[in-house]
Structures are given as C-alpha cells and as structure tokens.
Amino acid sequence: MFDQKDLKADLMAQVEASIEQLLAAQPPSDKITLNDMERLVSKAGSEIEAQVMQSLVERNEAAERSERAVCAECQQPMRHKGSQRRKVVTKSGEIEVNRPYYYCEQCQVGVFPPG
C-alpha cells in the first residue's frame, strides 16, 4: 500500500516523464508557434491528469482491499468473491478500476462497493 511519500514520488516521476515527452515533441524554438505550444501543453496536462487519477484510484483500491466489507442488512462480514477490471471514463479521461465483488451468505445478496 502507498503512503503519502510513495504516492508523491510516483506522481512526481509520472509528471517528470510527461514533461520530458512534451519537450521531446516540441518543434525547435525558432519554429514553434503559439498553437503548437498550446497543443503540447494541453496534451501533457491531460496525460498528467489521467495519470494522477489512475494513481489515486489504485491507492484507494489498495486501502479498500485491507478493509472487510460488511453487509448493509445484517452487518455481518461479506465474502470476497473476486474482482473485475473495468475501464471507466472520468472527467480526467479513461482509467482502469478494479471492482471487488462481495457476497453475504446470510442475506444472499452481492454488491460492488460504490466508488
């Protein structure tokens, strides 16, 4: 599981890689236009935003795995029955989430915890 320092280091590395890609893709300074700059910065910003979102989702998933789901009806612990990867479109772009599925033997109900 990530702590704050690990998360910060991971995010900084991702941002640095995106900036390096931006600089490598930019035309020579005597040929670059304002439109080129705007396009490059917008693309880099979108990539960074999606990377940060993905990292935060993964960190949250790790925290959720350490907690045991409890049935809303009977308050008994639920059994983890596996997880499914899903692509989700967010305001930051498309990310992947790992959705755990839990089942209550007593109430015979299953849930994907909200997120």
C-alpha positions in Angstrom: 0.0 0.0 0.0 1.2 3.5 -0.8 2.0 6.0 1.9 2.0 9.7 1.2 5.7 9.8 0.3 5.4 6.8 -2.0 2.4 8.4 -3.8 4.2 11.8 -4.1 7.3 10.1 -5.6 5.2 8.1 -8.0 3.2 11.2 -9.1 6.4 13.3 -9.5 8.0 10.6 -11.7 4.9 10.4 -13.9 4.8 14.2 -14.2 8.5 14.3 -15.0 8.1 11.7 -17.7 5.2 13.7 -19.2 7.3 16.9 -19.3 10.1 15.0 -20.9 7.7 13.8 -23.6 6.4 17.3 -24.1 9.9 18.7 -24.5 10.9 15.9 -26.9 7.8 16.5 -29.1 8.2 20.3 -29.3 9.5 21.8 -32.6 12.7 23.8 -32.5 12.2 27.1 -30.7 12.6 29.2 -33.9 9.8 27.1 -35.5 7.3 26.7 -32.6 4.0 28.6 -32.8 1.7 29.6 -30.0 -0.8 26.9 -31.4 2.0 24.3 -31.1 2.7 25.3 -27.5 -1.0 25.3 -26.6 -1.5 21.8 -28.2 1.6 20.3 -26.4 0.7 21.8 -23.0 -2.9 20.7 -23.3 -1.9 17.1 -24.2 0.6 17.0 -21.4 -1.9 18.4 -18.9 -4.5 15.8 -20.0 -2.0 12.9 -19.6 -0.8 14.1 -16.2 -4.4 14.5 -15.0 -5.2 10.9 -16.2 -2.0 9.5 -14.6 -2.8 11.3 -11.2 -6.4 10.0 -11.3 -5.2 6.4 -12.0 -2.7 6.5 -9.2 -5.2 7.8 -6.7 -7.7 5.1 -7.8 -5.1 2.4 -7.4 -4.2 3.8 -3.9 -7.8 3.7 -2.9 -8.2 0.2 -4.2 -5.3 -0.9 -2.0 -6.9 0.7 1.0 -10.3 -1.0 0.3 -8.6 -4.4 0.0 -7.4 -4.0 3.5 -10.9 -3.4 4.8 -13.5 -6.1 5.0 -16.9 -5.4 3.5 -19.9 -5.6 5.9 -23.5 -6.4 4.8 -25.8 -3.4 4.9 -28.7 -5.6 6.0 -27.3 -7.9 8.7 -24.0 -6.2 9.5 -22.1 -9.5 9.1 -18.8 -9.7 7.2 -19.2 -10.4 3.5 -17.2 -12.9 1.5 -14.9 -11.5 -1.3 -15.8 -13.3 -4.5 -13.2 -11.8 -6.8 -12.6 -8.6 -8.7 -13.1 -7.3 -12.2 -11.1 -4.7 -14.1 -13.2 -2.1 -15.8 -12.5 0.9 -17.9 -14.2 4.0 -16.6 -14.5 7.3 -18.4 -13.9 10.2 -15.9 -13.5 14.0 -16.4 -9.8 13.2 -16.4 -10.0 10.6 -19.2 -10.3 6.9 -19.3 -8.9 5.0 -16.3 -9.0 1.4 -15.1 -10.6 0.4 -11.8 -10.5 -2.9 -10.0 -14.0 -3.6 -8.8 -14.2 -6.1 -5.9 -17.4 -8.2 -5.6 -18.7 -9.2 -2.1 -21.4 -11.7 -1.2 -23.4 -12.1 2.0 -24.1 -15.8 2.6 -26.8 -15.0 5.2 -28.8 -12.4 3.2 -27.9 -13.9 -0.2 -27.0 -10.5 -1.7 -23.9 -9.4 -3.6 -22.5 -5.9 -4.0 -19.8 -4.0 -5.8 -18.9 -1.3 -3.3 -19.6 2.2 -4.6 -16.7 4.4 -5.6 
